[in-house]
């Protein structure tokens, strides 16, 4: 959970939102068509046929935003770089949360009887924690680059390193990890 603490930080308590009052619907039993159990063994997390496509779409949006950050940096527009870094961080947090809850927890249970695949999945998860620490450090270092132009001197090299790590990670996830995600047999 270290990665999520770093990404989300300590949240301030806020007043709960009050939902508008809705008229009560009459109590009518709802019949649902029976479907085979598609949840990972020991969980209520169901296999989602759209999950991998959604994760890959996240990757494409993250990479496009990353390219836009690089272009703004090359143009010397540090205010835009700062804004896009914030967008990138939000997108990355959303993606990692989805991956952690919907992919890794599902695979943890699905692969429990396959020690080789289970260990490989754990390796991916721990590797992502390490990459996450580096990316969070990078985002923290440059979060105010728009008002601190002295940071521009190291930004391009750091951005390049982060980009190389992300591209390699995305390729490995899509080629090795994501194919492990399948309905339970």
N, CA, C and O of each residue as an XYZ file, in Angstrom:
740
protein
N       0.805     -1.196      0.000
C       0.000      0.000      0.000
C       0.850      1.264      0.000
O       0.318      2.370     -0.081
N       2.175      1.105      0.091
C       3.065      2.252      0.086
C       2.792      3.135     -1.115
O       2.712      4.356     -0.986
N       2.648      2.518     -2.297
C       2.441      3.273     -3.521
C       1.177      4.113     -3.432
O       1.174      5.270     -3.850
N       0.116      3.553     -2.898
C      -1.132      4.297     -2.817
C      -1.047      5.414     -1.794
O      -1.645      6.472     -1.991
N      -0.317      5.206     -0.701
C      -0.108      6.287      0.261
C       0.642      7.435     -0.393
O       0.311      8.601     -0.180
N       1.662      7.104     -1.195
C       2.417      8.134     -1.875
C       1.572      8.861     -2.914
O       1.608     10.088     -3.010
N       0.821      8.101     -3.681
C       0.029      8.706     -4.745
C      -1.116      9.552     -4.214
O      -1.350     10.666     -4.685
N      -1.821      9.018     -3.237
C      -3.001      9.700     -2.749
C      -2.710     10.623     -1.580
O      -3.464     11.566     -1.339
N      -1.637     10.372     -0.853
C      -1.303     11.192      0.307
C      -2.347     11.017      1.383
O      -3.290     10.241      1.235
N      -2.172     11.736      2.452
C      -3.149     11.700      3.532
C      -4.311     12.595      3.142
O      -4.129     13.786      2.889
N      -5.474     12.034      3.096
C      -6.653     12.799      2.709
C      -7.262     13.476      3.920
O      -7.317     12.911      5.012
N      -7.719     14.699      3.701
C      -8.419     15.413      4.758
C      -9.834     14.888      4.833
O     -10.466     14.575      3.824
N     -10.309     14.803      6.057
C     -11.683     14.365      6.237
C     -12.597     15.462      5.710
O     -12.379     16.641      5.986
N     -13.597     15.083      4.969
C     -14.558     16.059      4.482
C     -15.949     15.586      4.845
O     -16.194     14.408      5.102
N     -16.837     16.544      4.857
C     -18.211     16.213      5.204
C     -18.778     15.305      4.135
O     -18.548     15.543      2.949
N     -19.509     14.275      4.516
C     -20.074     13.377      3.521
C     -21.114     14.111      2.684
O     -21.873     14.940      3.185
N     -21.125     13.782      1.400
C     -22.114     14.380      0.518
C     -23.489     13.822      0.862
O     -23.642     12.634      1.146
N     -24.469     14.689      0.830
C     -25.825     14.268      1.130
C     -26.540     14.039     -0.186
O     -26.653     14.944     -1.013
N     -27.013     12.840     -0.368
C     -27.728     12.512     -1.597
C     -29.133     13.091     -1.521
O     -29.759     13.085     -0.461
N     -29.627     13.593     -2.654
C     -30.986     14.116     -2.639
C     -31.983     13.003     -2.337
O     -31.784     11.850     -2.722
N     -33.044     13.363     -1.650
C     -34.067     12.378     -1.298
C     -34.743     11.878     -2.561
O     -35.087     12.658     -3.449
N     -34.932     10.552     -2.631
C     -35.613      9.959     -3.770
C     -36.827      9.229     -3.236
O     -36.790      8.639     -2.156
N     -37.893      9.274     -3.996
C     -39.068      8.539     -3.537
C     -38.756      7.055     -3.506
O     -38.047      6.532     -4.366
N     -39.302      6.386     -2.496
C     -39.079      4.947     -2.382
C     -39.834      4.199     -3.460
O     -41.009      4.458     -3.721
N     -39.136      3.273     -4.075
C     -39.766      2.442     -5.092
C     -40.459      1.280     -4.387
O     -39.992      0.811     -3.349
N     -41.559      0.823     -4.944
C     -42.216     -0.327     -4.331
C     -41.271     -1.522     -4.339
O     -40.473     -1.700     -5.259
N     -41.378     -2.327     -3.302
C     -40.516     -3.491     -3.181
C     -41.040     -4.600     -4.082
O     -42.060     -5.229     -3.801
N     -40.313     -4.820     -5.174
C     -40.677     -5.854     -6.136
C     -39.458     -6.731     -6.318
O     -38.375     -6.223     -6.610
N     -39.603     -8.024     -6.153
C     -38.433     -8.881     -6.343
C     -37.948     -8.797     -7.781
O     -38.738     -8.805     -8.725
N     -36.636     -8.717     -7.925
C     -36.039     -8.633     -9.248
C     -35.486    -10.006     -9.600
O     -34.749    -10.609     -8.819
N     -35.844    -10.489    -10.764
C     -35.322    -11.774    -11.220
C     -34.197    -11.513    -12.208
O     -34.341    -10.749    -13.162
N     -33.112    -12.148    -11.957
C     -31.971    -12.011    -12.849
C     -31.671    -13.374    -13.433
O     -31.810    -14.411    -12.785
N     -31.253    -13.328    -14.685
C     -30.903    -14.577    -15.342
C     -29.688    -15.167    -14.647
O     -28.743    -14.449    -14.318
N     -29.714    -16.443    -14.431
C     -28.573    -17.105    -13.807
C     -27.383    -17.035    -14.752
O     -27.524    -17.208    -15.962
N     -26.219    -16.781    -14.187
C     -25.017    -16.776    -15.012
C     -23.964    -17.583    -14.281
O     -23.971    -17.671    -13.053
N     -23.086    -18.154    -15.026
C     -22.049    -18.935    -14.353
C     -21.196    -18.007    -13.494
O     -21.015    -16.834    -13.822
N     -20.677    -18.538    -12.399
C     -19.836    -17.741    -11.513
C     -18.532    -17.422    -12.220
O     -17.765    -18.319    -12.570
N     -18.288    -16.128    -12.427
C     -17.070    -15.699    -13.092
C     -16.151    -14.958    -12.136
O     -15.273    -14.209    -12.565
N     -16.350    -15.165    -10.849
C     -15.481    -14.496     -9.886
C     -14.252    -15.363     -9.616
O     -14.271    -16.586     -9.758
N     -13.193    -14.677     -9.224
C     -11.983    -15.404     -8.856
C     -12.298    -16.232     -7.616
O     -13.037    -15.775     -6.743
N     -11.754    -17.433     -7.523
C     -12.028    -18.273     -6.358
C     -11.707    -17.535     -5.055
O     -10.645    -16.927     -4.923
N     -12.624    -17.593     -4.108
C     -12.417    -16.977     -2.805
C     -12.673    -15.483     -2.761
O     -12.408    -14.847     -1.741
N     -13.185    -14.903     -3.848
C     -13.465    -13.470     -3.878
C     -14.828    -13.227     -4.507
O     -15.480    -14.141     -5.011
N     -15.229    -11.984     -4.460
C     -16.428    -11.597     -5.204
C     -16.039    -10.704     -6.373
O     -16.884    -10.003     -6.928
N     -14.758    -10.728     -6.750
C     -14.285     -9.954     -7.892
C     -14.483    -10.800     -9.141
O     -13.853    -11.843     -9.318
N     -15.362    -10.327     -9.987
C     -15.714    -11.060    -11.202
C     -14.759    -10.743    -12.341
O     -14.170     -9.664    -12.410
N     -14.627    -11.707    -13.218
C     -13.868    -11.487    -14.447
C     -14.617    -10.444    -15.271
O     -15.834    -10.531    -15.433
N     -13.903     -9.481    -15.778
C     -14.487     -8.406    -16.573
C     -13.894     -8.491    -17.970
O     -12.703     -8.241    -18.161
N     -14.719     -8.840    -18.942
C     -14.217     -9.020    -20.305
C     -13.663     -7.727    -20.894
O     -12.907     -7.768    -21.865
N     -14.025     -6.586    -20.324
C     -13.563     -5.292    -20.821
C     -12.336     -4.765    -20.083
O     -11.774     -3.749    -20.491
N     -11.907     -5.419    -19.020
C     -10.840     -4.862    -18.181
C      -9.538     -4.651    -18.946
O      -8.958     -3.567    -18.881
N      -9.080     -5.643    -19.654
C      -7.785     -5.529    -20.339
C      -7.844     -4.436    -21.402
O      -6.892     -3.669    -21.548
N      -8.936     -4.353    -22.140
C      -9.071     -3.281    -23.133
C      -9.047     -1.911    -22.443
O      -8.457     -0.961    -22.957
N      -9.684     -1.820    -21.289
C      -9.696     -0.574    -20.535
C      -8.290     -0.217    -20.041
O      -7.887      0.944    -20.120
N      -7.548     -1.194    -19.538
C      -6.181     -0.947    -19.073
C      -5.269     -0.527    -20.232
O      -4.437      0.367    -20.079
N      -5.430     -1.171    -21.376
C      -4.635     -0.796    -22.548
C      -4.993      0.611    -23.034
O      -4.120      1.362    -23.469
N      -6.257      0.959    -22.959
C      -6.680      2.313    -23.313
C      -6.059      3.334    -22.355
O      -5.625      4.405    -22.778
N      -6.020      2.994    -21.071
C      -5.339      3.850    -20.087
C      -3.883      4.061    -20.501
O      -3.374      5.180    -20.454
N      -3.225      2.987    -20.902
C      -1.824      3.077    -21.323
C      -1.669      4.072    -22.464
O      -0.752      4.893    -22.461
N      -2.561      3.995    -23.431
C      -2.456      4.896    -24.580
C      -2.659      6.358    -24.161
O      -1.963      7.247    -24.650
N      -3.606      6.600    -23.262
C      -3.831      7.969    -22.771
C      -2.634      8.459    -21.954
O      -2.235      9.618    -22.071
N      -2.065      7.582    -21.129
C      -0.886      7.954    -20.346
C       0.290      8.294    -21.267
O       0.979      9.291    -21.050
N       0.518      7.480    -22.276
C       1.617      7.733    -23.202
C       1.393      9.003    -24.010
O       2.339      9.751    -24.256
N       0.163      9.257    -24.424
C      -0.131     10.489    -25.168
C       0.109     11.710    -24.284
O       0.684     12.699    -24.739
N      -0.320     11.650    -23.040
C      -0.099     12.762    -22.116
C       1.397     12.939    -21.881
O       1.891     14.065    -21.820
N       2.110     11.837    -21.749
C       3.555     11.896    -21.550
C       4.232     12.579    -22.743
O       5.115     13.417    -22.559
N       3.821     12.221    -23.963
C       4.389     12.858    -25.163
C       4.082     14.357    -25.173
O       4.923     15.163    -25.571
N       2.877     14.728    -24.736
C       2.515     16.151    -24.676
C       3.346     16.900    -23.638
O       3.694     18.063    -23.839
N       3.661     16.237    -22.535
C       4.536     16.835    -21.517
C       5.911     17.085    -22.127
O       6.484     18.160    -21.952
N       6.436     16.100    -22.841
C       7.757     16.241    -23.466
C       7.752     17.381    -24.488
O       8.700     18.164    -24.551
N       6.687     17.472    -25.284
C       6.602     18.536    -26.289
C       6.531     19.908    -25.625
O       7.197     20.841    -26.073
N       5.739     20.046    -24.572
C       5.639     21.319    -23.864
C       6.980     21.679    -23.227
O       7.359     22.850    -23.192
N       7.689     20.681    -22.729
C       9.005     20.915    -22.142
C       9.980     21.409    -23.198
O      10.720     22.366    -22.967
N       9.983     20.765    -24.347
C      10.886     21.182    -25.433
C      10.567     22.590    -25.905
O      11.460     23.326    -26.326
N       9.289     22.966    -25.837
C       8.881     24.314    -26.234
C       9.157     25.332    -25.127
O       8.992     26.534    -25.332
N       9.575     24.852    -23.963
C       9.878     25.749    -22.848
C       8.657     26.265    -22.115
O       8.746     27.242    -21.372
N       7.511     25.618    -22.316
C       6.276     26.068    -21.673
C       6.083     25.309    -20.360
O       5.344     24.326    -20.298
N       6.750     25.777    -19.329
C       6.771     25.068    -18.057
C       5.440     25.126    -17.312
O       5.141     24.231    -16.521
N       4.650     26.146    -17.546
C       3.325     26.215    -16.909
C       2.446     25.088    -17.455
O       1.712     24.450    -16.700
N       2.520     24.848    -18.749
C       1.767     23.752    -19.358
C       2.322     22.412    -18.867
O       1.555     21.491    -18.585
N       3.634     22.301    -18.767
C       4.248     21.077    -18.249
C       3.691     20.783    -16.861
O       3.296     19.653    -16.574
N       3.660     21.788    -16.009
C       3.156     21.594    -14.642
C       1.711     21.115    -14.650
O       1.356     20.190    -13.919
N       0.895     21.730    -15.456
C      -0.517     21.337    -15.533
C      -0.664     19.897    -16.027
O      -1.454     19.120    -15.491
N       0.098     19.564    -17.042
C       0.006     18.213    -17.606
C       0.564     17.163    -16.646
O       0.088     16.028    -16.631
N       1.559     17.526    -15.853
C       2.064     16.587    -14.850
C       0.963     16.255    -13.846
O       0.846     15.113    -13.404
N       0.160     17.252    -13.489
C      -0.977     17.004    -12.598
C      -1.983     16.067    -13.236
O      -2.496     15.160    -12.581
N      -2.268     16.284    -14.521
C      -3.197     15.404    -15.242
C      -2.633     13.983    -15.319
O      -3.350     13.002    -15.120
N      -1.345     13.898    -15.610
C      -0.684     12.597    -15.713
C      -0.764     11.856    -14.386
O      -1.039     10.656    -14.361
N      -0.527     12.560    -13.288
C      -0.583     11.929    -11.975
C      -1.977     11.398    -11.681
O      -2.118     10.287    -11.170
N      -2.999     12.165    -11.993
C      -4.373     11.717    -11.764
C      -4.686     10.481    -12.601
O      -5.263      9.516    -12.100
N      -4.307     10.513    -13.871
C      -4.557      9.367    -14.745
C      -3.800      8.132    -14.262
O      -4.333      7.023    -14.280
N      -2.554      8.331    -13.829
C      -1.748      7.221    -13.349
C      -2.342      6.618    -12.079
O      -2.401      5.397    -11.941
N      -2.779      7.462    -11.159
C      -3.396      6.965     -9.922
C      -4.633      6.146    -10.236
O      -4.825      5.066     -9.678
N      -5.473      6.653    -11.127
C      -6.685      5.920    -11.506
C      -6.333      4.561    -12.106
O      -6.950      3.547    -11.780
N      -5.342      4.555    -12.979
C      -4.939      3.315    -13.642
C      -4.375      2.322    -12.629
O      -4.740      1.146    -12.641
N      -3.492      2.788    -11.760
C      -2.877      1.879    -10.790
C      -3.898      1.323     -9.806
O      -3.818      0.160     -9.409
N      -4.853      2.152     -9.417
C      -5.894      1.668     -8.516
C      -6.729      0.590     -9.200
O      -7.029     -0.441     -8.599
N      -7.099      0.826    -10.445
C      -7.868     -0.166    -11.205
C      -7.060     -1.455    -11.357
O      -7.584     -2.553    -11.176
N      -5.796     -1.308    -11.687
C      -4.944     -2.473    -11.864
C      -4.772     -3.238    -10.549
O      -4.830     -4.467    -10.525
N      -4.565     -2.506     -9.470
C      -4.324     -3.146     -8.184
C      -5.548     -3.908     -7.690
O      -5.432     -5.049     -7.243
N      -6.699     -3.292     -7.769
C      -7.911     -3.917     -7.237
C      -8.507     -4.923     -8.198
O      -8.834     -6.040     -7.797
N      -8.654     -4.554     -9.443
C      -9.393     -5.408    -10.364
C      -8.537     -6.442    -11.076
O      -9.054     -7.476    -11.500
N      -7.247     -6.191    -11.218
C      -6.384     -7.156    -11.902
C      -5.591     -7.999    -10.900
O      -5.711     -9.224    -10.882
N      -4.786     -7.342    -10.071
C      -3.901     -8.095     -9.179
C      -4.653     -8.916     -8.140
O      -4.282    -10.062     -7.886
N      -5.687     -8.370     -7.541
C      -6.433     -9.140     -6.534
C      -7.111    -10.336     -7.207
O      -7.115    -11.440     -6.663
N      -7.676    -10.113     -8.377
C      -8.290    -11.208     -9.121
C      -7.253    -12.285     -9.440
O      -7.485    -13.468     -9.191
N      -6.104    -11.871     -9.994
C      -5.066    -12.842    -10.358
C      -4.491    -13.554     -9.139
O      -4.137    -14.731     -9.205
N      -4.404    -12.832     -8.033
C      -3.898    -13.441     -6.787
C      -4.689    -14.713     -6.459
O      -4.111    -15.735     -6.089
N      -5.981    -14.639     -6.595
C      -6.839    -15.789     -6.277
C      -6.918    -16.780     -7.433
O      -6.940    -17.992     -7.217
N      -6.960    -16.273     -8.640
C      -7.084    -17.151     -9.808
C      -5.850    -18.045     -9.969
O      -5.968    -19.214    -10.338
N      -4.678    -17.491     -9.692
C      -3.431    -18.205     -9.948
C      -2.854    -18.922     -8.732
O      -1.717    -19.390     -8.778
N      -3.616    -19.014     -7.652
C      -3.070    -19.583     -6.418
C      -2.595    -21.025     -6.582
O      -1.714    -21.466     -5.845
N      -3.161    -21.764     -7.532
C      -2.752    -23.151     -7.739
C      -1.724    -23.308     -8.864
O      -1.393    -24.428     -9.252
N      -1.227    -22.195     -9.379
C      -0.208    -22.204    -10.438
C       0.993    -21.413     -9.915
O       1.088    -20.209    -10.151
N       1.910    -22.081     -9.206
C       2.983    -21.354     -8.519
C       3.870    -20.513     -9.439
O       4.323    -19.442     -9.035
N       4.124    -20.968    -10.650
C       4.992    -20.213    -11.562
C       4.314    -18.913    -11.982
O       4.912    -17.841    -11.885
N       3.074    -19.000    -12.445
C       2.343    -17.799    -12.862
C       2.082    -16.884    -11.676
O       2.158    -15.661    -11.800
N       1.777    -17.473    -10.532
C       1.513    -16.695     -9.320
C       2.751    -15.882     -8.938
O       2.642    -14.699     -8.615
N       3.904    -16.503     -8.975
C       5.158    -15.814     -8.642
C       5.462    -14.716     -9.661
O       5.920    -13.634     -9.296
N       5.206    -14.999    -10.937
C       5.440    -14.003    -11.980
C       4.554    -12.781    -11.757
O       5.009    -11.642    -11.868
N       3.283    -13.031    -11.442
C       2.351    -11.939    -11.178
C       2.830    -11.118     -9.981
O       2.777     -9.889    -10.013
N       3.293    -11.788     -8.931
C       3.814    -11.078     -7.760
C       5.029    -10.232     -8.133
O       5.199     -9.119     -7.634
N       5.863    -10.768     -9.009
C       7.021    -10.003     -9.478
C       6.601     -8.719    -10.166
O       7.192     -7.664     -9.940
N       5.576     -8.808    -11.012
C       5.048     -7.616    -11.672
C       4.540     -6.609    -10.641
O       4.795     -5.409    -10.746
N       3.830     -7.111     -9.662
C       3.237     -6.231     -8.653
C       4.324     -5.496     -7.861
O       4.219     -4.291     -7.633
N       5.359     -6.219     -7.446
C       6.447     -5.595     -6.681
C       7.264     -4.646     -7.555
O       7.706     -3.594     -7.092
N       7.461     -5.017     -8.807
C       8.171     -4.131     -9.731
C       7.411     -2.822     -9.888
O       8.010     -1.748     -9.935
N       6.086     -2.920     -9.969
C       5.288     -1.704    -10.123
C       5.396     -0.820     -8.897
O       5.384      0.405     -9.019
N       5.502     -1.412     -7.721
C       5.706     -0.618     -6.512
C       6.992      0.190     -6.617
O       7.015      1.374     -6.281
N       8.066     -0.453     -7.087
C       9.349      0.243     -7.217
C       9.265      1.354     -8.266
O       9.737      2.467     -8.036
N       8.669      1.050     -9.408
C       8.508      2.066    -10.452
C       7.632      3.195     -9.924
O       7.909      4.369    -10.168
N       6.583      2.838     -9.206
C       5.680      3.844     -8.648
C       6.399      4.817     -7.738
O       6.137      6.019     -7.779
N       7.312      4.303     -6.907
C       8.077      5.186     -6.012
C       8.892      6.197     -6.815
O       8.950      7.377     -6.469
N       9.520      5.722     -7.886
C      10.340      6.603     -8.722
C       9.458      7.647     -9.412
O       9.801      8.829     -9.437
N       8.331      7.217     -9.968
C       7.443      8.153    -10.665
C       6.861      9.168     -9.683
O       6.779     10.355    -10.000
N       6.461      8.721     -8.512
C       5.918      9.640     -7.507
C       6.991     10.646     -7.087
O       6.697     11.828     -6.909
N       8.221     10.185     -6.931
C       9.316     11.099     -6.610
C       9.526     12.126     -7.706
O       9.729     13.309     -7.430
N       9.479     11.675     -8.946
C       9.609     12.566    -10.107
C       8.488     13.607    -10.112
O       8.741     14.802    -10.269
N       7.253     13.144     -9.939
C       6.108     14.065     -9.949
C       6.192     15.052     -8.789
O       5.862     16.227     -8.949
N       6.627     14.587     -7.637
C       6.788     15.480     -6.493
C       7.860     16.529     -6.735
O       7.686     17.697     -6.388
N       8.964     16.110     -7.329
C      10.078     17.023     -7.588
C       9.676     18.146     -8.538
O      10.098     19.290     -8.367
N       8.858     17.819     -9.544
C       8.544     18.785    -10.596
C       7.126     19.340    -10.537
O       6.683     19.999    -11.478
N       6.411     19.086     -9.450
C       5.002     19.503     -9.395
C       4.817     21.015     -9.471
O       3.724     21.482     -9.790
N       5.845     21.774     -9.192
C       5.748     23.242     -9.260
C       6.749     23.810    -10.253
O       7.236     24.927    -10.078
N       7.053     23.051    -11.286
C       8.040     23.481    -12.277
C       7.627     24.777    -12.973
O       8.484     25.540    -13.419
N       6.337     25.028    -13.068
C       5.863     26.244    -13.727
C       6.297     27.517    -13.014
O       6.481     28.555    -13.649
N       6.459     27.443    -11.721
C       6.889     28.617    -10.962
C       8.342     28.502    -10.485
O       8.832     29.368     -9.759
N       9.016     27.443    -10.892
C      10.427     27.247    -10.537
C      11.213     26.840    -11.778
O      11.571     25.671    -11.924
N      11.486     27.784    -12.671
C      12.164     27.451    -13.931
C      13.555     26.849    -13.755
O      14.089     26.240    -14.682
N      14.145     27.015    -12.570
C      15.461     26.409    -12.333
C      15.404     24.880    -12.393
O      16.432     24.227    -12.569
N      14.213     24.314    -12.249
C      14.050     22.861    -12.334
C      14.141     22.346    -13.765
O      14.313     21.147    -13.985
N      14.027     23.246    -14.738
C      14.030     22.838    -16.150
C      15.344     22.182    -16.552
O      15.362     21.356    -17.464
N      16.438     22.530    -15.894
C      17.743     21.983    -16.259
C      17.836     20.475    -16.131
O      18.507     19.829    -16.936
N      17.174     19.899    -15.130
C      17.243     18.447    -14.925
C      15.987     17.728    -15.422
O      15.950     16.500    -15.491
N      14.968     18.503    -15.764
C      13.679     17.907    -16.111
C      13.754     16.989    -17.324
O      13.245     15.869    -17.282
N      14.381     17.448    -18.406
C      14.388     16.663    -19.654
C      15.034     15.298    -19.453
O      14.511     14.291    -19.931
N      16.150     15.252    -18.760
C      16.826     13.962    -18.539
C      15.986     13.055    -17.642
O      15.866     11.857    -17.897
N      15.409     13.634    -16.593
C      14.555     12.833    -15.703
C      13.321     12.330    -16.442
O      12.913     11.182    -16.269
N      12.732     13.186    -17.260
C      11.546     12.806    -18.041
C      11.878     11.658    -18.984
O      11.095     10.721    -19.138
N      13.037     11.739    -19.608
C      13.451     10.679    -20.535
C      13.576      9.344    -19.800
O      13.115      8.317    -20.299
N      14.190      9.351    -18.631
C      14.339      8.119    -17.853
C      13.003      7.535    -17.439
O      12.793      6.325    -17.525
N      12.096      8.397    -16.987
C      10.756      7.945    -16.601
C      10.040      7.370    -17.816
O       9.404      6.320    -17.725
N      10.142      8.041    -18.930
C       9.490      7.576    -20.157
C       9.973      6.208    -20.590
O       9.175      5.349    -20.964
N      11.281      6.005    -20.538
C      11.833      4.701    -20.925
C      11.330      3.598    -20.002
O      10.988      2.507    -20.460
N      11.286      3.880    -18.707
C      10.803      2.872    -17.747
C       9.324      2.571    -17.968
O       8.914      1.411    -17.915
N       8.521      3.602    -18.215
C       7.083      3.396    -18.426
C       6.800      2.619    -19.706
O       5.969      1.711    -19.715
N       7.488      2.972    -20.782
C       7.269      2.271    -22.054
C       7.642      0.797    -21.913
O       6.913     -0.074    -22.386
N       8.773      0.513    -21.264
C       9.181     -0.882    -21.070
C       8.180     -1.624    -20.197
O       7.840     -2.772    -20.483
N       7.709     -0.981    -19.141
C       6.743     -1.615    -18.236
C       5.430     -1.901    -18.962
O       4.879     -2.996    -18.845
N       4.937     -0.934    -19.701
C       3.676     -1.107    -20.428
C       3.794     -2.272    -21.405
O       2.883     -3.095    -21.502
N       4.896     -2.345    -22.119
C       5.077     -3.440    -23.083
C       5.057     -4.789    -22.372
O       4.405     -5.725    -22.837
N       5.758     -4.897    -21.259
C       5.798     -6.162    -20.515
C       4.427     -6.516    -19.951
O       4.024     -7.679    -19.984
N       3.706     -5.520    -19.432
C       2.357     -5.796    -18.918
C       1.461     -6.342    -20.019
O       0.774     -7.347    -19.837
N       1.478     -5.671    -21.159
C       0.578     -6.066    -22.242
C       0.979     -7.397    -22.875
O       0.121     -8.149    -23.337
N       2.278     -7.688    -22.896
C       2.749     -8.933    -23.516
C       2.718    -10.134    -22.576
O       2.494    -11.260    -23.022
N       2.941     -9.909    -21.275
C       3.099    -11.034    -20.340
C       2.008    -11.090    -19.274
O       1.381    -12.131    -19.079
N       1.783     -9.972    -18.587
C       0.855     -9.976    -17.458
C      -0.608    -10.064    -17.906
O      -1.350    -10.918    -17.421
N      -1.020     -9.203    -18.813
C      -2.430     -9.153    -19.175
C      -2.956    -10.467    -19.759
O      -4.113    -10.804    -19.506
N      -2.165    -11.226    -20.527
C      -2.678    -12.519    -20.997
C      -2.989    -13.518    -19.878
O      -3.704    -14.493    -20.113
N      -2.468    -13.294    -18.669
C      -2.782    -14.181    -17.549
C      -4.225    -13.994    -17.071
O      -4.793    -14.879    -16.430
N      -4.806    -12.849    -17.386
C      -6.158    -12.526    -16.914
C      -7.152    -13.290    -17.777
O      -7.289    -13.030    -18.973
N      -7.835    -14.228    -17.157
C      -8.811    -15.051    -17.892
C      -9.932    -15.438    -16.936
O      -9.777    -15.356    -15.717
N     -11.061    -15.862    -17.498
C     -12.136    -16.326    -16.613
C     -11.695    -17.568    -15.855
O     -10.878    -18.340    -16.356
N     -12.221    -17.767    -14.664
C     -11.885    -18.980    -13.909
C     -12.399    -20.222    -14.643
O     -13.431    -20.187    -15.312
N     -11.668    -21.293    -14.502
C     -12.096    -22.527    -15.169
C     -12.726    -23.467    -14.162
O     -13.152    -24.563    -14.524
